[in-house]
Amino acid sequence: MDVLFERFLKKIGIEDLSKFDNCSFKVNKNDKDTGICYVTITSKYCFQYVVAKELLDKLDKSPFKTSVNFLYENRITPDQAFNLLRDELAYNTGLDENHMPICVKNKNELKFIFYGKIHFDTFQPILKMWEELFDELDIPFDISTNISYVNDEMIKEQEKKFDANLRKKINENYNERMDRIYSNTETIQRVKGNYVKTQICDIYDSTGNVEINGEVFYCEERISKKGKQIVTIFVYDHTDSIEVTMIENRRNFEPEKLAQYKQIGAHLNIKGGAERSRFNNELQVLADYVSIDPTPFNKERLDSSEEKRVELHAHSKMSTMDGVCTVDDYFKQASKWGHKALAITDHENVQAFPDVQSAAKKYGVKALYGCEMNMIDDQLEYIYNPSDQELHNATYVVFDFETTGLSARYDRIIEFGAVKFKDGLVVDSMDLLIDPEIPISKYIQEKTHITNQMVHGQKRIKEALKIIQGFIGDSILVSHNA
């Protein structure tokens, strides 16, 4: 154990230091503004419950505010995670493992199966405390539940085991502890979760645990394969916006709370980890804690710069398919921010100029008139082999290809189909299979209904091109679905 960690443990009141011989210690940051010391404690193995409880209790009552992030050198196994919960139950209630529900241990999840609603309701406060324990120790396991009604004998057995007096005792014990955790946050010296107050614009894949405030402006919902409700809200904090994902029954996100948090316009305080979504690979915050933010959400953006900028590229609603604000909105905002001039450069038209003149005079902001135009290089040639034939008397060949894939460089033609038109009537047609000399993938076979057996022995591309050229002749080519 290094000297710094030894001093830290003694300072928070831990006497038996040998319990932490398998741990290392690092001070990440000492924030003088908030008075919070951010530290990381790395353990070789999962903590035993009595050791973890002593450490967390001492941190809560330490002489200085501390935010602790726990890491583990060896991956925590499902058995170790289960044993931590088992010992927590025994320590706080005296109940042994036989009173625990059946546990299905998965790679990153412990799934508890309850027999009947009474059995499940009895364990509700315990489950909340287990979630809290995993969160405090940064244990990378989720806790899920399932209620089974298929076995009447098991239901009756559990109802006998958890009589009314025992259920009352468990509820009182755990509810009292949960109240103590959440009602005395001002006196507790440990800042939970190691969440760093962050603006959304400063969040990246590697940012880690963050705390953000924002307003909900959009919401999506879906049901996972395991039947859990997944709510994704989109929040904005005047610097940027980001997805926030909440999963039912993860970190106590009950359906009633999710319904409250997904309201458009809700102001939320969110704590969680920044990561890439496994669903769409977008940057998101996977929420650990969400609460309604009572402070008013300041919707007014300010420009506090001493030297004001001049916007030289703004598109109004008159712009072709790419503007959403009116000219009046732009000049009104520019005036509020103290900007002296503003350029409107709509795409492909100048229809907004009369409104620009009026708004500039109304708000005292100088108007800069512009337009964004498309240009073409007059040296480029887009028509090859021109002819003077009249289009309505011409012969057309409408053609289509099937290929081994979408790459023009690496894939090959396997079918050429064409129809020849003259005076609006079909005068000839062709359907030619071509041997690509490479295997056709199963996916392409399903898409085109052309198999390797069908093209085997057919003409190869050099021979096929001569036949195709002979069919086309001097006709005008029309590509189908190009």
N, C-alpha and C positions, 0 to 999 in steps of 0.2 A: 504494500500500500504506500502511495507516495505521501510526502509530508503535507502537501496542500489538502488532500482529501482527508487525511487524519485530523488536521486543524478544523476543517469544515464540519466533520462529524462531531467533534468535541464541542464545537461552538453551538450546534443545534441541540446538544444535550444527550448524545448517544455515548454510553459508557463502554459497552462491550464491542470493540472495534473488530474483533475477529470474525464477526458475522459477515463483514463486508470485504474479506480478504480477496474474494473473486471479482471485485469491482475496481474500475478505474474512474477517474474524475477529470472533468475539463470545465473551465470557466469560459463560456462563449462570449459573454458581454456583461459589463456592469453599467447599467443605464443610470446615470446620475440624475437625469430629469425625472424619472419615475421612481427611482430608488430600488429598482428590481435587478437582482443578480440572476442572469440566465446561465444555467449550468447543464451539463450532460453527465449522467451516471451510466456507465457501461458495465453490464454484468455478464459473466461468462454463461450463466444459466438462468433459468426462470427463478424468481424469488420464491422462497417459502412464505406462506401467508403471514406468520407471526413476525418475520423479519420485515416484510413489506409494510405491515401495519405500524410497526414501531417507527420506521423511517418516515412514513407519511404523517403520522401523528406529531413527530418531532419537528418536521418541516412546517406544519401548520402553526406551531407555537415558537418558531425560531425568532431570534432577536432582529432578523432582517427579512425583507420580502425576497422570495426565491421562486424562480420558474424552472422546473426540472424537466428535462427530456430524458427518458429512459431508452437505452439501446441494449441489444443482446448479441453477444458474439456467436453463440450457437442458436440455431433455429429452435424456437419453442415448439415442442411436440403437442399433439392433442391431449395426451395423457397428462403432461405437465400443466396445461391450461385447466384441465378438469380437476386435477388435484388441488390447484389453487382455490377453485370455487368450493370444492368439498371441505377443505380446511376452514374456509371463511364461514361456511354454514355451521360447522362443528364448534368453532370458536365463539360465535355470537348467539347460537341457540342451543347448543348441546346435542343437536340431532346428528346422527351418523349417516353414513353413505346409503344405508337402506331406506332412508326417508327421502332421498333424492329421486327425481324422475329418471326414467331411462334416458341415457344420453347416447346419441349417435355421433361419433367423433369423426369429423371430416378434416381435410387439410388445413383450412382456415376458418372452421366453423364448428361450434358445438350445438347440436340440435337436441332439445329436450322434448320428450314425448309425455304428455299428461293424459291420464285416464279420467275424463269427465271434467266439467267446468269447476266443480268445487276444488279439485286437485290443482287446477290451473290458477284459480283465483287466490288460493292459499300462497302460491309461489310468486304472485305478481310483485310484491315489494322486494322479495329476495332477488328476482330477476333484475329489477332496477338497480339494486346494490351491486350485483355482479357486473352489469354493464358499466357502472361507475368505477368499479375496481379495475376492470380491463382498460378503461380509458385512462385512469390515473397512472397506471404502470406501463402504458403504451404496449399492451399485449395485442398482437395482430390477429385476434380472433373475433368473429361475430357470434352472437348468441341468437338462435332462432328457436321457435316453439311450434308444437303441433298438438292438437287435442284429438285423441282417439276415443270413439264411442263404441268400438266394436266388441269390447269384452266387458260384459256386465259384472262378472266376478271381480275383475281388476278394479272397476269403478267402486264397487262396494268395499273392497279391501282398502283402497286409498281413503275412502270416506271414514272408515273405522280408524285408520292410522292417524288421520288429521281431524280429530274431533273439534268441536266448537271452541273449547278452552285453548287448545294448542294453536288453532288458527288465530285466535284473538291475541295470544302471546306473541306470535310471529309478527303480526301486523303492527302491534304496539312497538316492538323492538326495532323493526326496520324503518317504520315511518318516523320514529323519533330520531334515528340516525340520519335519515335523509333530510329531515327538517334542520338538524344541527349542521349538516354540510352546506345547505343552501341559504339558511337564514343568518349565518354568522360570517358572511364573506368579508365583511369589513375588518373583522378581528383576526381572520386567518392570514398568516404570512405567506403561505404557499400560493403562487399564482398557477392555476391548473392549466395544463395543456401546452404550455410553452408557445402560445399563439402570439404572433407579432402583429401589432396594429399596422395595417397596410392599406394603401390606395389600390384600387383594382388595376390601374395602369402599370403598377410596379410588380404585378404577379406574373411569374414565369413557371415553367415546369419544375424547376429546382428550388422554388421559393420555400417550400415546406409548409408548416402550420401557420395559418394567417387568421387575423380577425378583421372583418370588413363590415361596413355599414352601407346600406343601399336601399333603393326602392324597387319593388317588383313591377316589371312592365310586361311580362309574358310568362306563360306557364305551359308545360307539357306533362302529360301523365302516361304511364304505361304499366303493364303488369309483367313481372319477371317470370321466368320459367318455374320458379318456386312458389309463385302465387302472391308475391309481395308487391305492394303498390310502390312504384318509384316515381317521385315527383321531381321534375327539373324546373326550377324557376330561373328567370333571367333578371339580374339586378344591375342597377346603374348607380354610380356614385359621383357623377359629374366629371370623372376623369376617364372612365371607360366602363364597359359592361362585361359580365361573365356569367357562365352557367353555374348554378348551385344545385347539387343533387342531394336529395333526401330520400332515404330508404325506410319503408315502414318497419317499425320495431327495431331499427338500428339506432342505438343511442337514445332510446325511449321516444322515437318519433311515432307516436300513435296516430291513427287515422284522423282523430279529432284535431290534433295539433297540425297535421299536414294541411287540413282544410283551412285552417286559420292562416298559415304561412303562405299559401299560394294565392291569396287574394291580390288582384292587381291594385297597385298603389300602396300596398303594405310597406311600412318602413321597418327593416329588420337589422338586427345585429347577428352576424354569422361567424362561427368559428369552425375551422376545418382545415383539411390538407389540400394544397394545390397539386393537381395531377392531370394526366391526360385521361379522358373518358374512354373506357373500354367499349362503349357503345358507338361513339362517333369520332373518337380520337381528338376531340376539341378540348382546349384547356378548361378545366372546371375546378370548383371547390367542392370536395366531398364533405358534406356538413357533419360535424360532431354535435354542435349545439346551435340552436337558433332561438332567438327571442324577439319579441316585438320591441322596437326601439322607440321609447316615449319622446325622445327629443325631436323637435321639429326638423324636418328635412329641408335644408336650404336649397331651393330650386334656382336661385339667382346666381348665375356665373358672373364673375367680375374680372375685369382686366386691370390689374394693379401695376402694370409696367409703366415706368416713368416715360419712356419713349414709345409711343403708340405705333403699331404696325399699320400698313395699308394693304387691304385685301385686293389683290389684282386678278383674282380668278374666282368669280362666284356665278353660279347658274340659277336663274329664277324658274318659276313654274312655266314661263314661256319657252324655256329651252327644250330642245327635242328629246323627250323621254329621259331626262336626267336631272331635273330640278324639282324640289319639293316646297320651297319657300317663295312667298311673294316678294316683289321688289320693296314694298313698304316694310315688310318684316326685317329685311336686311338693313335698310337705312335707319330704321328705328333702333335696332340693336347696336349698330355702329355709333350712333349718336350717344346711346347710354354709356358705351365704353370709351367715349371721348376720341373716337377715330375721326380724322379730318377729311378722309377721302375713301371712296369705295368704287371698285370696278365691277360692272356687270358684263360678263362675256358669254352670253347664251350661245348654245350650239346651233349653228346653221341658220340663225335668224336674228333680226333686230326689232322684233315686235314689242319688246319691253321698253324701248327707248322713251316713249311718252310718259310711262309710269316712272321711269328713272328720273326724268326731269322734274316731275311733280314731287317725288319723294325727297330728292336732293334739296329742293327749295323748302319743303315742309320741315325737315329735320336739321337743316344747316350743315349738311355733309356734301363735300364736293363730289360730283359724279364723274366717273371715268367711263367712257363709252367704248365697248369692245365687242368682238364677236369671235367665236371659235369656229373656223371653217375646215372642211376636209380638202385635202390637196391630192393631186395625182401626178405622177411623173409622166410627162408627155413623151418620154423616150421609150416607155414600155409598150410592147406590142401584145395585144390581147386576141387578135384575130390572125389566124394563119391560113394560107391558101385561099384567099377570098375569091369569090366568083360572082358573076352578074346575074345569076339565075333568079327568077321570081319565086318567092317563098311559097305562094299559094299553089304553084304548079310543080313544086319540087317533090322528090321522093325522100322519105325519111326512114331511118332504121332506128328503132327504139331497142336498146340492148341492156342486158344486166349480167353481172358476174356472180358466181359463188366461188369462194376462195378457202384456203386452209386456215385463214386468220385475217387480222386487220392490218398487218404490217406490209407496206408496199415493197419493202426491201427483202424480208425473209419469207413471206408467205407466197403461195402460188395459186393459180387459177385451176379450179376443178370442173367448172361448167360455164359455158357461154350460151346465153339464150337471147334471141332477137326476133323482132317482128318488123316487117317492111310495110310502110304505108304509102299509097299513091292516091291523090284526090280524096283523102279521108277514108279510103278503104284498105283493108289488109290484102296485100298481093302476094306475100311470101312470109315464111317463118323458118327459124332454125333453132335446134336445141342440141348442143354438142358437149358431151362429157370429155374431159381431158385428164390424162394421167399426170399427176403432179410429181411423181417419182419420189415422194416422201409420204409417210403415213398421215392419215387424217385423224385428228384427235376425236375422242368420244364426244366431247362437247359440240364440235363442228358437225359431226355426224347427226347428232340429235337436232341441231338447228337447221341443217340443210336437207336432211334425209338422204344424203349421199354417202355411201359406205366405201370402204377400201376395195371391196369386191367389185363394186359397180365401175370404178375407174381403172381397175387393173386391166391392162391390155388395150386400153383406149389410146387414141392418138396423143402424142406428146405435144408440148406447146409449139415447137417449131413447125410441125406439120399442121397443127390446128390453126395457126395464124394465117397460113396461106388460104385455107378454106374460108376463114372469117373475112379476110380481105376481099376474096372473090365475091362473097355474099354482099358486102357493103358497097363495093364499087365506088361510084361518085355520089352516093346518097349523103344527105345531111344526117349526122349522128345525134341522137337524143339519148342521154344517159338516164336510166330509170333509178329513182331514189338516190341520186348522187348528192 
